[in-house]
Amino acid sequence: MVEVAVARPAPASGAWLHGVARHAEPATLAAIPGMDGAPVRAVSAAGLVAVVSTAPLDEYGEEPIRRNLEDLAWLERAARAHHAVVEALARRGPVVPARLATVHTDDERVAGSLGAHRAELVATLDRLTGRGEWGVKGYLAPGAATVDAETTGRGGVGTAYLRRRRAQLTSREEHLQVAGAAADAVHSALCELAVAGRRHAPQDRRLSGASATMVLNGAYLVDVAALPRFTELVGSLGGRHPGLRLELTGPWPAYSFVAERAEPALTVREAG
C-alpha cells in the first residue's frame, strides 16, 4: 500500500500577541478592540494568560508583514493599535508587553510559548506588581544658549558676522555640555528613588514634537507608594538645574523593564 501524505491547509488567521498577564476578565477583553477591530481574546496555559488579536495571515503573515513594516502609515497604525491594547491591560494590573509584530500562526503556538517561558514571565510579573513605568524627559531651556553681541567690530560686517556665528556655536556647544552633565545628575538622583532606571537615546524633534533639543530620555520603574516623592523630586531637580526643562510622563506599560529575548523584532511563529 502506498501512503499518501496529506498536507494540512495553512491557517487563514494567526494570533498577534499583545502581552501576558496572570489573569484577564472576559468582560475586560470584550471591551478592548484588537488589530482587526474585533475584541482581543485570551489564550490560557501554564497558569498565565496571553492576550491576542486574531491576525489574518494575508496581512500579518511573515512575508506580508515584512512588506507592511516598510509602510510608515501601516506601521504607525499597527503600533498605535498594539499599544492601545497593552495600555488597557496595564491599567488593570501588571502585564508583560510583547514586542511589536510578534505573530503566532495558531493558539497552540501561543500556549507553547507561555509554557516555555513561564519562569521568566512569572518573575517579570512579580517585579512589575505594584509598580509603574514613568518617563522623564529633559530639554534645553529656551534662550539658554544665546549670544547678545551684535557689534561689527574691526574688520567690517562680514568679519563681525563670522565672529558672532563662531561665538554662537561655541556658546551652544558649551551649553550642551553643561546640560548633558545636568541630565546625568538628574538621572542618577531619580535612579536612587526608583526601583530601576534606564536612559534611552534622546528623541529627534520630529518624534518628540518639541522644538527644544532633548538631552534626557529616561524611564523609571517606580513603586506606587513612592510616586508622590518621585514626582516631588522631579520638580525639585528642575529647580536645581534651570538649564533643563523637565517633563514627567506616565504611567506607561513597563516596556523598558521587560527582559529582551534573543529574537528579532519581527517574530512570526510558523506552525509545524
N, C-alpha and C positions, 0 to 999 in steps of 0.2 A: 504494500500500500504506500502510496506517495502522500506525504504530509504537505499540506499547503499552508504556508504561514499567511495569516490574515492580518494585515496592518490595521492598527487601531486608528480611527479617524482623529485628526488633530482637533483639540478642543477649540470651540469658537471664541471662548472667553477665558481669561485668566483672572488673577487676583492681584490688584495693586495694593501693596502693603503700606499702611499709614503709620501704624505704631502698635506697640504691645503694652498691655496693662494687666493688672491682676484680675480685674472683672470689668464688665460693661453691661449696664442695664439695657434690655431690649428697647425700652421706650426712649432712652437717650440716643441710641443708634438710629432709631427710626426718624429722629428729627435732624440728623446730620446728612446733608447731601454729599455724595462721593464724586468720583471723577466723571461718571456718566450721568450725573444728576439724580440718580436713584439713591435711596438711603444706603449708607455703609452697613456692613454686616460683620458678625463675629465668627471667627474660627477658633475653637477651643481645643487645647491639647496641653498636656504636661502641667496642668494647674494654672495655665495662663490663657490670655485671650489676645488674639491678633485681630485688629480691626482692618478690614479690607474693603476695597471697592471692586465691583465687577468691572473687568477691563477687557473689552473686545480686542482680540489679538490682531485684527486687521489694522488697528491703530496703535496698540500697546505691545505688540509682539516685538521680537528682537530687532528685526530689520526696519519695520515701520517706525519704531520709537527712536532708533538712531537717526533716521531722517528727520523726524519731528523735532528732536533736540537741537537741530541746526536752525529751526524756525523760531526766531526770538518771540514772536507773538504767541505761538503754541506753547513754548517753554514757560512764558510768563503766566499764561492761563493755567497750565498744569501745576506750576509751583504754588500759585495762589490757592487752587482747589485743594492741593495736598496739605498746605499749611493750615487752611481753614479747618480741616478735619482734625489735625494734630492739636491745634489750639483749642477746639471744642472739647476734645478728650482731656487735655491738660487742666481745663477749668474744673474737672470733676475728680481729679486725682493724678497720681504720678503715671507718666507714660514714657516709654522709650520710643522716641521718634525714629521712623525708618528713613533711610536715605532716599532722596528723590529718585523715582523710576526703579524701585525695587518691585518687580513683577514676577509672580509665580504662575505657572501655567495651570495649576489647579489647587484646590483647597488642601489636598493631600500633601502637596509640597510645602504649603504654609505650615501645616501641623508638624511635618517632619522637621522644619527649621526651628519651631518652638522647642521640640524635644532636644534637638542637637545643641541648642544654645541656652538651655534652661538655666543653668547655673549662672552664666554671665548676665542673663536678663533679670533674674531674681535679685542678684547683687546690685544691679543698677537701679532697679525699682526701690530697693531698700534705701539706697543712697539718696534718691530723689524725694522720698517721702517727707512731707513737712517742710519742703524747700522749694524755692523758685529761682529761675534764672532772670537776672536783671542786667540791663546794659547801661554802661556809662560811656558817653562819647564826649571827647574834648576837642573844641575848635579854637583856633586862634581868635583872640578877642579883636573886634573891629578896631582899626586905626592904630594898632599897637606897633606897626612897622612902617610908619610914615616918616618922611623927611621933610622938614619945613623949609630948608634952604632954597631960595628962589633967585638969588643974585647971579648975575652973569659972571662977575669977577673978571680977572685979567685973561685975555685970550679970546674974547668975543663970545657970541651967543652959542656957536657950535661947541666950543670947548666947555662952556658952562653946562650945556645940556649933558655932555658926556660925563662931566664931573658929578652932576646931580644924579644921573642914572646910575653911576657906579656906587654912589652913596646909598641910593635906594636899595640896590641889590645887596650891598653889604649889610645894611640895616635889617633887611628881611632875613638874610641868612643867619645873622646873629640872633634875631628874634625866634627863628625856628629852632635853633639850638637851645635857647632858654626854655621855649615851650616844650621841647622834647624832654628836657630834664624835669620840668614840672609834671609832665604826663607820667614819667617814670615814678615820681614821688606819689602822685595820686593813685596810681595802680598799686603800688606797694602798700599804701595805707588802707585801701579798700580790701586788699587780699588778707590783711590782718584780721578784719572783721568777718569777711565772708568765709564760707566753708572751703571754697575753691575759686580761683580766678584764672581767666585766660585772656590774652591780648590777641585780637585778630588784626589783620592788616587794615590800616585806615582806608575808608571807602573813598572812591572817586566822587567828586562833586555831583556828577550826573546820577550817581547811585544814592548818595546821601540826601540829595535835594537841598543841601545847604550851600550858601555862597562862600562861606569861610572854609579854610583848609582844616581838615580833620587830622589831629595828631594822636588821639587816643580812641581806640575802639575796643573797649573792654567788656567782658562778660563775667558775671559773678554769681555763684550759687550761694543763696542766702537763706538761712533759717527764717521761717515765718516770724518767730518770736524776736529775731534780731532786725527785722525790717525797719522799724522806726529809728533805731540807732544808725542803720546803714544810710537811710535817707538823710538823716541829720548830718552824718559825716560827709556825704556828697556836697551838701550846702556849705559846710564849714570849709572843705577843701577848695571850693570855688572862691571863697573869700580870701583864702591864703595865697591863691595863685591867680591874681587878676588878669594875667596874660592869657588865661584859658577861660572859655565859656563851657561849663559842664552841663550835660543833658542826661537825665536819668530816664530810662525807658523800661517797660516791662509791666507785669511779669510775662516771660516768654516760655514756651516749651523748652526743655533743657537740651537743645541741640548741641550746645557747646560742651556738655559734660556727659556725653554718651560715647563710650569707647568705640573707636573706629576699627572695624574689622578689616582684614586684608582682602578686600574685594573692590572691584571698580565701582565708580559712582553709578553707572548704569548696570543694573543686575536683573537679567531676565532668566528665570529658572525654567529650563526646558523639562518637560515631562519625559520620562524614560523608564 
